[in-house]
Amino acid sequence: MREGNTILTLDNGYHLWTRTDNVGGDIQLLCLHGGPGGNHEYYENFSEKLSHLNVQVTMYDQLGSWYSDQPDFNQQENVDKFLRMDYFVDEIEEVRQKLGLTDFYLIGQSWGGALVQEYALKYPHHLKGVIISSMTDNIDEYIDNINAIRAKEFTEKELAFLHDCEARNDFNEQYEELIERLNRDYIDRRQPQAIRHLVSTVGEQVYNYFQGDNEFVVTGKLAGWDRSQDIHKIQIPTLITYGEHGSMPLAAGYRMAETMPNARFVTTPNGGHHHMVDNAPVYFDHLSQFLLDVEKKTFNS
């Protein structure tokens, strides 16, 4: 492994963009972005924010995301082969192997938090600890929460309009303006400029296939995903971290921490879904304390 950007060639022939900062650091952290179809960019300052702990930070863009190869998902064979959660879980393991990571921490944001749970259940052997950031263990609970948010934030007329647009698959400008209100309050409360582009960098085909049109509807393959009956099997130290104003139900975070044998739940004030950006000082205090506690073998839930 070397410092900076590296292109990994997967066994399937496609290529992934990866970056490692502070190579040789005492603590190894591998970062999984959300989306699906998002990218690594909100992890770019993690090495700086965790420099006091001498953390080696590796991030990568998953297949189909902005900086990595994007298969032609108009071909059904690529949809069948790659747009499956188990593909992305096995991709993590291949990345781990090709980068030579052992005894490492795995952090995942949103969709990445779901992948963390799946990976920890399938490949626990090299993990030292995991961080589940802004993700529940089942989609139904999330859907109930975003429906409650919509009912709270919109008038009956606006809700009827949203439902009509969604039924007709007509995501027009007025619809997007209403959803943007939710994004400002529950997803990106700080509205950071640093991770904005002149064009969208979302892998829309990947996102739409798994999620749907936006964060406040779930019409894709993620509907029905549920690991709530299995997370008790994750034995390694676990940090579950939510923004207090995020789209994930806080009750789910508390329940997960109580269900898992070695887990801690923390919340970030004034944080939304991307609370590592919305309130970075508190987010990184929580993350640093978790890493320090595990390293010193003083972690307890």
Secondary structure by P-SEA (a helix, b strand, c coil): ccccbbbbbccccbbbbbbbccccccbbbbbbbccccccccccccccccccccccbbbbbbccccccccccccccaaaaaccccaaaaaaaaaaaaaaaccccbbbbbccaaaaaaaaaaacccccccccccccccccaaaaaaaaaaaaaacccaaaaaaaaaaaaaccccaaaaaaaaaaaaccccccccccccccccccaaaaaaacccccccccccccccccccccccccccbbbbbbbccccccaaaaaaaaaacccbbbbbbcccccccccccaaaaaaaaaaaaaaaaaccccc
